[in-house]
Amino acid sequence: MLTLFSAYFPIMLLIYLMTKKHSVAASAALPLCASVAYIVVFGVFKLDSNLIHASVLSGLLMALTPVTIIAGAIFLFRCMEVSGALYIVRLWLNQLSNNQIAQLMIVGWAFAFLIEGASGFGTPAAIAAPILVGLGFPAVRVVVACLILNSIPVTFGAVGTPIWFGLSMTDLSPLILNQVAWKAALINTVAAPIVVLGALAFVVSEKQQLKRNIVFIVLSTFSCTLPYLLLSFITVEFPSLIGGLIGLIITLLLAKFNIGLDTKKLLTDNSTAPSLSAVFKASFPLWGTVLLLVITRIPELGIKSLLQLTSPAWQLSLGFLGNFSLSAALVFKLENILETEVLWQHNLLYVPSILPFIVIGILSLWWFKQGKILAVFQHTGASLKKPVIALMGALVFVNLMMLGGTQSAVSLIGQNLANISGDKWLIFSPFLGALGSFFSGSATISNLTFAGIQYSIATDLGLNVSTIMALQAVGSAMGNMICIHNIVAVTSILALKNVEGYILKRSMAVLFVYGAIASTMGVLLT
């Protein structure tokens, strides 16, 4: 009983600290909860001290991944600001349609859907949020909306990684994996209109706008999700990427011709419309980012494998600390940390930071003939202080909660929830997936962590395996909207302070509705 209580306590403490009336900032709450988790695994779980400290060190180093992504996104949008590109993009979007709903659906839904299909890593919200704030939307509410909207495409994000890699440990047959894919896509497609409306409701100033523009909202939503659903029957790699591309094109056309929009509420924009060449140039940071992401993510193009070369080109023994190596593709690796099997790896060129953000940002300044690169780097560095502390705490917390394999705190929580629910597991299954994404920051890690537990529960209770695995895949995407890493990242990019709890509580409201829809669909698909 003490072990089970101790497994729950750090997570419950984190949720309490970040959602209570006077919430604690993530930069304080996460290190505190990591310290509590350290005490739990050391004093209650009684794990090997070297293993615990190696996991702490690995977690601190792992923070480099989200920190570099945040730095890259801040750098790119600062480049857009100082070059004047953001002003021209804003002018163009207002000329295309200054209807708030249209702008939110173009940038926050369809464009972010496409970015998620190519990259993942929390980049869609990091890219979409600053654009929407630049269009005049309130920053905190934009963060809530972008996080909620960046959930549906996550199931097949980063060229399908959460499915083809995240579920790889369960050794599913190709037939079952195909069933998992289309069932997950179907559940998301059914949930999408409610999720989208929930996100938009946090941003628009007048709720009647949703009713007056409902036709546009539904058409834009399904322009992404219907191709996404159809593609899920034949591939797990491209539903979000191609679905997002098709949806973005259709949404732009719908907005241009005012299809389904409340034209009575449109304001007259007397500003001069930018030329096509000016829009092409100003939007280079956006389409250049997407292009570079796609080129470096699609395996068939051959660049992805080059950026992930791990064979050491240079090695150095650090004694008790471990063995450090660096590959030709700048993959940093520290193995046998504190003489354990714990390792750390950072793919400098594959993680979306230098490529595409830094490179595209520098090229944008060059194209616009702006020589302010040093000032942009200084601004970026100054923006990273609090997120670094928060993310270090988050990654140490994650590592410690997952330490111990099948007897880890996380695994014990999953097994306990299964025992409590019994044959009602279909109701709780997606929420276990969401829990994994909440604390780990990744749908892929959630699937790797909990897919085995979900599979065992399904076989033990005689439930449909493909349906349970689909609910796990949906849940891991659903949890993206409350993922601590993503909340810290987007608020850091927008220079928001002490609002993580506010964002978490509002995103949770939509998550429970999303989960209820997923559970209902799970029952129908069994």
Secondary structure by P-SEA (a helix, b strand, c coil): caaaaaaaaaaaaaaaaaccccccccccaaaaaaaaaaaaaaccccccaaaaaaaaaaaaaaaaaaaaaaaaaaaaaaaaaaaaaaaaaaaaaaaacccaaaaaaacccaaaaaaaaccccaaaaaaaaaaaaaacccaaaaaaaaaaaacccccccccccccccccccccccaaaaaaaaaaaaaaaaaaaaaaaaaaaaaccccccccccaaaaaaaaaaaccaaaaaacccccccaaaaaaaaaaaaaaaaaaaccccccccccccccccccaaaaaaaaaaaaaaaaaaaaacccccaaaaaaacccccbbbbcccccbbbbccccbbbbccccccccccccccccccccccaaaaaaaaaaaacccaaaaaaaaaaaacaaaaaaaaaaaaaaaaaaccccccaaaaaaaaaaaaacccccccaaaaaaaaaaccccaaaaaaccaaaaaaaaaaacccaaaaaaaaaaaaaaaccccaaaaaaaaaaaccccaaaaaaaaaaaaaaaaaaaaaaaaaaac
